[in-house]
Amino acid sequence: MADKNEWGSNLSFILAMIGSAVGLGNIWRYPYVLYSNGGGAFYIPYIVAILLMGIPFLILEYGVGYNFKSSFPKAIRKIHSNWEFLGWLLPVAVFMIMIYYSAILGWDGIYMILSFTKGWGANPDTFFATTLLQSSDSISGLLHFVPIIAVAMLVGWVIIWLISHKDLEEGLGRVSKILVPALFVIMVIIVAVSLTLPGASIGLAELFNPDWSLLTHFEIWMAAFGQIIFSLSLGMSIAFTYASYTRDNADLITNTISIALANSLFENFAALGVFSILGYMSMQSGTAVSELVTQGTGLVFVAYPTVFNVLGQWAYVLGPLFFLTVYLAGLTSILSTIEPLSFSIQNKFGYSRSKAMTILIIFGAAVSMIYATAYGGSVLGYVDTFINQIALLFGVILECIVFAWVFKAEKLIGFLNARSKTIKLGKWWLAIVKYVLPIFISIIWIGGLIDVLKTQTFDQSIFMVIVAVILLVATIVFTILPAKNPDWEDVEERV
């Protein structure tokens, strides 16, 4: 029987990591990024980003996590006691992502039910913003509660608790073995049907039409590296935590390649389905594909229902399948975002897994109710921008420096190579993790920061300051609270 925080098999680890990587961003973000950054030409920087950053960084995170077999802050404290705050900053930031992801999961749960009857009506745009979310541009909308959103979110929190509070293999491990394969099977069905739609070729031609001139533009390269950071959840302490649960004979290099490949296949497969349907929609409406392309909630909750409205009987098959796919993708991602903070609390304060998970889920569910208000959609956008473009990327830069320089990444090469059945690490890998990654991620962070500062509104500024203060206060509190677990200072290294 596996320990409470140990994978029962290598398959559990791989599928859980694929589930973490394959999420909402693959379905609603990647197709738009691919299309708007040169179509087929984007694959050149995309592949470079996977080889130069995705795989090397994941190997670094897995290696250090496997080495310490402990929570993120405990390992950071062992590397250098002055850096413990970083060990809490990233897990807390990732938990904040989980809280607002629960709102999107709730919205999708509602649409999954509506899709059986096309319950969004003839105007999906108006239905989503006005009827369902009851959106308000005024901050006074925080006082207007939307019960159906709250109920849908709470259902999601209950599902998360039912899975997460159990022992690792019994809960997350077992569920990953069901959800992740199901996710891929359903996406295959959706794409297979989408490719048969009249006009599908119009959308695919738009998607893959390469604009080679963009390869000389700095932005397309930054878009590729940014996509890989978010798509593979790099530097979010999730990969570190999952690797710390692995058994001693794990081949982490081969696992990394498998996970990166599966994630890439899924998001590119999703792009085929998205643009096949957009091509059909273009042919039916006479509107150019370029005018239909959108990302985020607009694609999932407006563009797709609009397509389903004119799809005939196929809509009653594709609709529920699509929203089920989005729900499963959201669920597998959300399940990974609670692990780092939960394991950290277990390590420092001696809580059981069940107790830590239950407390965090109750707290998260309560806080998430801000997103069940008429102003919730706006707040979600503000928090998402701050966490993803500012806080997390800054933490990733620091993590890369601590792991590669302070810990000394070269210590990992021998024991990782000894277990690898595929590639072997060498000086090329050290050069990437010590020099290339910190520089590239810093450039992406600076670019994102400038973009946020140029475009933010007064309300957005206020909420960003509030979120920043909450993040910093929570980080400081967890750092300075005295440990209750007598094993907190004991860390056994494997290299």
FIPA-966265 format. One record per residue (C-alpha): residue number from 1; residue in three letters; x, y, z. Coordinates in pm, whole numbers, plus 50000, padded with zeros to 5 digits. Example, Ala and Ser with C-alpha at 12.3 -4.5 7.8 and 13.67 -1.06 7.14 Angstrom:
BEGIN
num, residu, X, Y, Z
1, Ala, 51230, 49550, 50780
2, Ser, 51367, 49894, 50714
This chain:
BEGIN
num, residu, X, Y, Z
1, Met, 50000, 50000, 50000
2, Ala, 50142, 50338, 49901
3, Asp, 50210, 50607, 50160
4, Lys, 49954, 50885, 50183
5, Asn, 50166, 51106, 49959
6, Glu, 50319, 50860, 49715
7, Trp, 50203, 50757, 49371
8, Gly, 50103, 50393, 49349
9, Ser, 50271, 50365, 49008
10, Asn, 50465, 50564, 48753
11, Leu, 50152, 50568, 48535
12, Ser, 49964, 50757, 48806
13, Phe, 50237, 51022, 48813
14, Ile, 50246, 51062, 48434
15, Leu, 49867, 51082, 48396
16, Ala, 49832, 51325, 48688
17, Met, 50099, 51552, 48535
18, Ile, 49935, 51530, 48193
19, Gly, 49605, 51618, 48362
20, Ser, 49770, 51919, 48524
21, Ala, 49918, 52036, 48194
22, Val, 49611, 51965, 47979
23, Gly, 49364, 52227, 48090
24, Leu, 49142, 52512, 47983
25, Gly, 49437, 52695, 47826
26, Asn, 49486, 52415, 47571
27, Ile, 49127, 52449, 47452
28, Trp, 49062, 52821, 47455
29, Arg, 49406, 52985, 47456
30, Tyr, 49631, 52780, 47229
31, Pro, 49421, 52780, 46908
32, Tyr, 49403, 53161, 46925
33, Val, 49778, 53195, 46995
34, Leu, 49859, 52962, 46705
35, Tyr, 49632, 53150, 46465
36, Ser, 49734, 53504, 46564
37, Asn, 50107, 53432, 46555
38, Gly, 50167, 53324, 46199
39, Gly, 49963, 53003, 46176
40, Gly, 50187, 52723, 46049
41, Ala, 50494, 52946, 46092
42, Phe, 50430, 52948, 46469
43, Tyr, 50539, 52584, 46492
44, Ile, 50903, 52683, 46453
45, Pro, 50922, 52899, 46770
46, Tyr, 50675, 52663, 46940
47, Ile, 50899, 52358, 46893
48, Val, 51207, 52562, 46989
49, Ala, 51029, 52673, 47308
50, Ile, 50942, 52313, 47401
51, Leu, 51299, 52192, 47343
52, Leu, 51474, 52495, 47486
53, Met, 51251, 52569, 47784
54, Gly, 50963, 52327, 47839
55, Ile, 51153, 52001, 47868
56, Pro, 51472, 52141, 48035
57, Phe, 51274, 52333, 48297
58, Leu, 51045, 52039, 48376
59, Ile, 51349, 51814, 48417
60, Leu, 51496, 52070, 48660
61, Glu, 51173, 52087, 48864
62, Tyr, 51129, 51710, 48865
63, Gly, 51492, 51653, 48960
64, Val, 51491, 51890, 49257
65, Gly, 51147, 51768, 49372
66, Tyr, 51257, 51406, 49352
67, Asn, 51582, 51489, 49532
68, Phe, 51414, 51638, 49837
69, Lys, 51092, 51432, 49846
70, Ser, 50935, 51711, 50048
71, Ser, 50706, 52010, 50003
72, Phe, 50823, 52312, 49807
73, Pro, 50893, 52550, 50101
74, Lys, 51068, 52278, 50300
75, Ala, 51303, 52211, 50009
76, Ile, 51364, 52583, 49944
77, Arg, 51441, 52632, 50314
78, Lys, 51690, 52346, 50297
79, Ile, 51859, 52500, 49991
80, His, 51885, 52835, 50173
81, Ser, 51689, 52935, 50483
82, Asn, 51655, 53298, 50365
83, Trp, 51453, 53187, 50062
84, Glu, 51167, 53013, 50244
85, Phe, 50930, 53295, 50148
86, Leu, 50962, 53186, 49782
87, Gly, 50862, 52837, 49892
88, Trp, 50527, 52977, 50006
89, Leu, 50480, 53249, 49741
90, Leu, 50430, 53008, 49451
91, Pro, 50196, 52756, 49624
92, Val, 49980, 53043, 49756
93, Ala, 49967, 53208, 49410
94, Val, 49872, 52876, 49249
95, Phe, 49598, 52826, 49510
96, Met, 49460, 53169, 49416
97, Ile, 49440, 53047, 49056
98, Met, 49242, 52747, 49179
99, Ile, 48988, 52976, 49345
100, Tyr, 48900, 53166, 49030
101, Tyr, 48924, 52855, 48809
102, Ser, 48636, 52720, 49017
103, Ala, 48416, 52994, 48870
104, Ile, 48497, 52894, 48511
105, Leu, 48435, 52532, 48606
106, Gly, 48097, 52634, 48744
107, Trp, 48003, 52823, 48429
108, Asp, 48096, 52524, 48218
109, Gly, 47893, 52290, 48440
110, Ile, 47587, 52503, 48370
111, Tyr, 47656, 52498, 47995
112, Met, 47702, 52122, 48001
113, Ile, 47341, 52093, 48118
114, Leu, 47214, 52366, 47884
115, Ser, 47378, 52197, 47584
116, Phe, 47124, 51914, 47585
117, Thr, 46849, 52164, 47493
118, Lys, 47049, 52461, 47358
119, Gly, 46925, 52644, 47663
120, Trp, 47133, 52954, 47587
121, Gly, 46876, 53060, 47328
122, Ala, 46916, 53241, 46998
123, Asn, 47168, 53498, 47124
124, Pro, 47447, 53322, 47321
125, Asp, 47640, 53648, 47372
126, Thr, 47354, 53819, 47552
127, Phe, 47266, 53502, 47742
128, Phe, 47618, 53456, 47881
129, Ala, 47687, 53813, 47987
130, Thr, 47340, 53934, 48082
131, Thr, 47117, 53636, 48165
132, Leu, 47366, 53398, 48328
133, Leu, 47644, 53613, 48475
134, Gln, 47422, 53924, 48512
135, Ser, 47745, 54113, 48452
136, Ser, 47789, 54465, 48581
137, Asp, 48072, 54706, 48495
138, Ser, 48027, 54879, 48829
139, Ile, 48205, 54770, 49144
140, Ser, 47866, 54787, 49314
141, Gly, 47796, 54460, 49130
142, Leu, 47984, 54289, 49414
143, Leu, 47666, 54334, 49616
144, His, 47455, 54150, 49358
145, Phe, 47475, 53775, 49420
146, Val, 47396, 53524, 49142
147, Pro, 47269, 53204, 49313
148, Ile, 47291, 52967, 49013
149, Ile, 47661, 53051, 48966
150, Ala, 47725, 52993, 49338
151, Val, 47551, 52654, 49330
152, Ala, 47742, 52541, 49020
153, Met, 48072, 52645, 49181
154, Leu, 47992, 52467, 49507
155, Val, 47917, 52147, 49315
156, Gly, 48267, 52173, 49169
157, Trp, 48421, 52227, 49514
158, Val, 48243, 51919, 49647
159, Ile, 48380, 51708, 49357
160, Ile, 48730, 51844, 49424
161, Trp, 48700, 51758, 49795
162, Leu, 48572, 51406, 49726
163, Ile, 48886, 51339, 49521
164, Ser, 49151, 51541, 49703
165, His, 49094, 51455, 50068
166, Lys, 49164, 51085, 50010
167, Asp, 49511, 50932, 50008
168, Leu, 49701, 51039, 49698
169, Glu, 49679, 50717, 49498
170, Glu, 49325, 50635, 49610
171, Gly, 49199, 50981, 49513
172, Leu, 49398, 51180, 49259
173, Gly, 49593, 50882, 49122
174, Arg, 49285, 50672, 49055
175, Val, 49080, 50960, 48913
176, Ser, 49364, 51065, 48680
177, Lys, 49366, 50715, 48530
178, Ile, 49000, 50767, 48435
179, Leu, 48975, 51139, 48353
180, Val, 49288, 51188, 48142
181, Pro, 49225, 50900, 47896
182, Ala, 48857, 51004, 47880
183, Leu, 48965, 51360, 47799
184, Phe, 49172, 51244, 47502
185, Val, 48903, 51003, 47375
186, Ile, 48632, 51270, 47384
187, Met, 48857, 51524, 47211
188, Val, 48927, 51268, 46934
189, Ile, 48551, 51222, 46883
190, Ile, 48492, 51600, 46872
191, Val, 48770, 51656, 46620
192, Ala, 48662, 51360, 46406
193, Val, 48309, 51500, 46380
194, Ser, 48432, 51858, 46333
195, Leu, 48654, 51761, 46040
196, Thr, 48348, 51625, 45854
197, Leu, 48155, 51953, 45879
198, Pro, 48099, 52152, 45559
199, Gly, 48347, 52439, 45557
200, Ala, 48593, 52273, 45796
201, Ser, 48867, 52315, 45535
202, Ile, 48806, 52691, 45534
203, Gly, 48893, 52712, 45903
204, Leu, 49193, 52480, 45873
205, Ala, 49329, 52677, 45578
206, Glu, 49307, 52994, 45788
207, Leu, 49473, 52826, 46084
208, Phe, 49769, 52673, 45907
209, Asn, 49828, 52941, 45643
210, Pro, 50185, 53030, 45740
211, Asp, 50299, 53389, 45762
212, Trp, 50673, 53334, 45749
213, Ser, 50748, 53705, 45777
214, Leu, 50640, 53697, 46142
215, Leu, 50938, 53478, 46230
216, Thr, 51148, 53793, 46227
217, His, 50919, 53952, 46487
218, Phe, 51018, 53931, 46852
219, Glu, 50653, 53894, 46961
220, Ile, 50596, 53555, 46797
221, Trp, 50890, 53406, 46985
222, Met, 50772, 53550, 47315
223, Ala, 50422, 53417, 47247
224, Ala, 50565, 53067, 47196
225, Phe, 50768, 53075, 47515
226, Gly, 50477, 53223, 47708
227, Gln, 50245, 52949, 47579
228, Ile, 50483, 52675, 47694
229, Ile, 50524, 52831, 48040
230, Phe, 50149, 52836, 48100
231, Ser, 50062, 52521, 47909
232, Leu, 50308, 52299, 48100
233, Ser, 50254, 52482, 48433
234, Leu, 50625, 52555, 48453
235, Gly, 50757, 52691, 48781
236, Met, 50424, 52672, 48962
237, Ser, 50558, 52420, 49218
238, Ile, 50309, 52164, 49080
239, Ala, 50570, 51961, 48890
240, Phe, 50801, 51983, 49192
241, Thr, 50530, 51854, 49425
242, Tyr, 50419, 51573, 49195
243, Ala, 50781, 51461, 49151
244, Ser, 50827, 51453, 49528
245, Tyr, 50552, 51188, 49540
246, Thr, 50733, 50957, 49294
247, Arg, 50898, 50627, 49380
248, Asp, 51274, 50582, 49384
249, Asn, 51307, 50413, 49044
250, Ala, 51129, 50684, 48840
251, Asp, 51279, 50774, 48501
252, Leu, 51210, 51147, 48525
253, Ile, 51371, 51247, 48195
254, Thr, 51162, 51003, 47991
255, Asn, 50851, 51100, 48189
256, Thr, 50916, 51467, 48107
257, Ile, 50932, 51395, 47734
258, Ser, 50610, 51188, 47752
259, Ile, 50423, 51463, 47937
260, Ala, 50543, 51744, 47707
261, Leu, 50451, 51537, 47399
262, Ala, 50103, 51449, 47530
263, Asn, 50031, 51811, 47618
264, Ser, 50145, 51931, 47276
265, Leu, 49940, 51667, 47093
266, Phe, 49627, 51757, 47289
267, Glu, 49643, 52133, 47232
268, Asn, 49721, 52095, 46862
269, Phe, 49442, 51842, 46826
270, Ala, 49207, 52083, 47003
271, Ala, 49308, 52354, 46753
272, Leu, 49195, 52127, 46466
273, Gly, 48850, 52095, 46622
274, Val, 48817, 52465, 46708
275, Phe, 48906, 52587, 46358
276, Ser, 48706, 52319, 46178
277, Ile, 48399, 52443, 46364
278, Leu, 48491, 52809, 46303
279, Gly, 48523, 52727, 45930
280, Tyr, 48175, 52575, 45932
281, Met, 48044, 52878, 46119
282, Ser, 48211, 53108, 45864
283, Met, 48047, 52927, 45572
284, Gln, 47703, 52935, 45736
285, Ser, 47715, 53299, 45840
286, Gly, 47921, 53448, 45558
287, Thr, 48151, 53602, 45817
288, Ala, 48528, 53574, 45772
289, Val, 48706, 53335, 46010
290, Ser, 48931, 53622, 46120
291, Glu, 48624, 53800, 46262
292, Leu, 48504, 53489, 46446
293, Val, 48833, 53401, 46615
294, Thr, 48845, 53479, 46984
295, Gln, 49001, 53335, 47295
296, Gly, 48896, 53281, 47653
297, Thr, 48538, 53276, 47768
298, Gly, 48421, 53427, 47441
299, Leu, 48526, 53116, 47248
300, Val, 48383, 52863, 47493
301, Phe, 48061, 53030, 47605
302, Val, 47969, 53244, 47303
303, Ala, 48130, 53118, 46980
304, Tyr, 48067, 52748, 47042
305, Pro, 47700, 52787, 47144
306, Thr, 47651, 53006, 46836
307, Val, 47786, 52722, 46622
308, Phe, 47574, 52462, 46799
309, Asn, 47264, 52671, 46725
310, Val, 47311, 52618, 46350
311, Leu, 47458, 52268, 46365
312, Gly, 47132, 52074, 46354
313, Gln, 47110, 51734, 46525
314, Trp, 47487, 51704, 46557
315, Ala, 47472, 51983, 46815
316, Tyr, 47306, 51749, 47066
317, Val, 47608, 51519, 47041
318, Leu, 47892, 51767, 47000
319, Gly, 47758, 52019, 47252
320, Pro, 47748, 51798, 47561
321, Leu, 48075, 51629, 47455
322, Phe, 48251, 51963, 47416
323, Phe, 48141, 52106, 47749
324, Leu, 48219, 51776, 47922
325, Thr, 48571, 51796, 47775
326, Val, 48616, 52151, 47905
327, Tyr, 48485, 52041, 48246
328, Leu, 48722, 51744, 48269
329, Ala, 49014, 51958, 48151
330, Gly, 48931, 52219, 48412
331, Leu, 48891, 51957, 48682
332, Thr, 49225, 51785, 48613
333, Ser, 49400, 52123, 48624
334, Ile, 49224, 52239, 48939
335, Leu, 49311, 51917, 49122
336, Ser, 49679, 51993, 49066
337, Thr, 49659, 52354, 49189
338, Ile, 49570, 52259, 49546
339, Glu, 49848, 52001, 49589
340, Pro, 50149, 52233, 49647
341, Leu, 49989, 52438, 49927
342, Ser, 49823, 52136, 50087
343, Phe, 50148, 51936, 50097
344, Ser, 50334, 52241, 50230
345, Ile, 50087, 52279, 50517
346, Gln, 50107, 51907, 50593
347, Asn, 50487, 51928, 50604
348, Lys, 50519, 52235, 50827
349, Phe, 50222, 52207, 51058
350, Gly, 50180, 51831, 51084
351, Tyr, 49826, 51821, 50944
352, Ser, 49695, 51505, 50783
353, Arg, 49628, 51518, 50408
354, Ser, 49253, 51496, 50471
355, Lys, 49256, 51784, 50722
356, Ala, 49475, 52013, 50508
357, Met, 49264, 51952, 50197
358, Thr, 48935, 52001, 50380
359, Ile, 49043, 52333, 50536
360, Leu, 49177, 52468, 50207
361, Ile, 48868, 52362, 50011
362, Ile, 48627, 52518, 50264
363, Phe, 48832, 52839, 50265
364, Gly, 48864, 52840, 49884
365, Ala, 48492, 52778, 49834
366, Ala, 48403, 53066, 50068
367, Val, 48642, 53313, 49899
368, Ser, 48533, 53201, 49552
369, Met, 48185, 53338, 49614
370, Ile, 48315, 53681, 49509
371, Tyr, 48307, 53536, 49157
372, Ala, 47939, 53449, 49199
373, Thr, 47851, 53820, 49195
374, Ala, 47760, 54043, 48903
375, Tyr, 48110, 54195, 48915
376, Gly, 48274, 53853, 48950
377, Gly, 48370, 53823, 48584
378, Ser, 48563, 54151, 48600
379, Val, 48737, 54053, 48925
380, Leu, 48833, 53719, 48768
381, Gly, 49002, 53900, 48478
382, Tyr, 49193, 54131, 48713
383, Val, 49316, 53851, 48938
384, Asp, 49409, 53628, 48644
385, Thr, 49616, 53906, 48484
386, Phe, 49805, 53985, 48804
387, Ile, 49873, 53626, 48909
388, Asn, 49972, 53493, 48566
389, Gln, 50153, 53788, 48411
390, Ile, 50319, 53938, 48718
391, Ala, 50330, 53727, 49035
392, Leu, 50385, 53377, 48899
393, Leu, 50641, 53469, 48635
394, Phe, 50841, 53662, 48894
395, Gly, 50834, 53356, 49119
396, Val, 50940, 53135, 48827
397, Ile, 51246, 53353, 48764
398, Leu, 51346, 53328, 49131
399, Glu, 51283, 52952, 49134
400, Cys, 51502, 52903, 48828
401, Ile, 51785, 53097, 48992
402, Val, 51754, 52911, 49325
403, Phe, 51738, 52565, 49163
404, Ala, 52005, 52621, 48899
405, Trp, 52253, 52835, 49093
406, Val, 52201, 52813, 49470
407, Phe, 52112, 52442, 49475
408, Lys, 52353, 52377, 49184
409, Ala, 52168, 52192, 48909
410, Glu, 52481, 52000, 48806
411, Lys, 52430, 51780, 49113
412, Leu, 52124, 51627, 48945
413, Ile, 52286, 51510, 48622
414, Gly, 52437, 51185, 48746
415, Phe, 52134, 51033, 48914
416, Leu, 51889, 51153, 48645
417, Asn, 52106, 51007, 48368
418, Ala, 52144, 50678, 48556
419, Arg, 51766, 50625, 48537
420, Ser, 51708, 50766, 48188
421, Lys, 51618, 50533, 47901
422, Thr, 51615, 50818, 47648
423, Ile, 51832, 51131, 47641
424, Lys, 52124, 51207, 47873
425, Leu, 52184, 51544, 48033
426, Gly, 52511, 51729, 47997
427, Lys, 52662, 52077, 47976
428, Trp, 52399, 52178, 47720
429, Trp, 52126, 52132, 47982
430, Leu, 52320, 52329, 48245
431, Ala, 52370, 52616, 48000
432, Ile, 51996, 52626, 47932
433, Val, 51874, 52619, 48295
434, Lys, 52146, 52854, 48426
435, Tyr, 52153, 53117, 48153
436, Val, 51892, 53083, 47879
437, Leu, 51583, 53025, 48094
438, Pro, 51632, 53307, 48349
439, Ile, 51697, 53554, 48065
440, Phe, 51404, 53447, 47846
441, Ile, 51155, 53430, 48133
442, Ser, 51271, 53771, 48260
443, Ile, 51209, 53921, 47915
444, Ile, 50859, 53768, 47903
445, Trp, 50789, 53898, 48255
446, Ile, 50905, 54252, 48172
447, Gly, 50697, 54250, 47853
448, Gly, 50389, 54132, 48041
449, Leu, 50441, 54389, 48316
450, Ile, 50469, 54675, 48065
451, Asp, 50157, 54551, 47886
452, Val, 49959, 54539, 48211
453, Leu, 50074, 54885, 48322
454, Lys, 49983, 55036, 47983
455, Thr, 49634, 54890, 47963
456, Gln, 49504, 54869, 48319
457, Thr, 49204, 55070, 48439
458, Phe, 49159, 55233, 48779
459, Asp, 48945, 54943, 48907
460, Gln, 49201, 54694, 48780
461, Ser, 49478, 54882, 48961
462, Ile, 49285, 54873, 49288
463, Phe, 49218, 54500, 49266
464, Met, 49575, 54422, 49165
465, Val, 49704, 54605, 49473
466, Ile, 49454, 54415, 49692
467, Val, 49553, 54078, 49544
468, Ala, 49923, 54162, 49575
469, Val, 49879, 54251, 49943
470, Ile, 49682, 53931, 50012
471, Leu, 49948, 53722, 49836
472, Leu, 50235, 53887, 50024
473, Val, 50063, 53874, 50364
474, Ala, 49972, 53505, 50323
475, Thr, 50330, 53430, 50214
476, Ile, 50479, 53613, 50513
477, Val, 50237, 53451, 50760
478, Phe, 50314, 53097, 50640
479, Thr, 50687, 53176, 50646
480, Ile, 50705, 53317, 50999
481, Leu, 50457, 53082, 51169
482, Pro, 50650, 52832, 51384
483, Ala, 50655, 52475, 51253
484, Lys, 50448, 52220, 51445
485, Asn, 50591, 51919, 51267
486, Pro, 50910, 51792, 51440
487, Asp, 51037, 51668, 51101
488, Trp, 51026, 52017, 50946
489, Glu, 51402, 52066, 50972
490, Asp, 51484, 51712, 50862
491, Val, 51535, 51684, 50489
492, Glu, 51702, 51384, 50332
493, Glu, 51864, 51450, 49995
494, Arg, 51917, 51188, 49727
495, Val, 52214, 51347, 49552
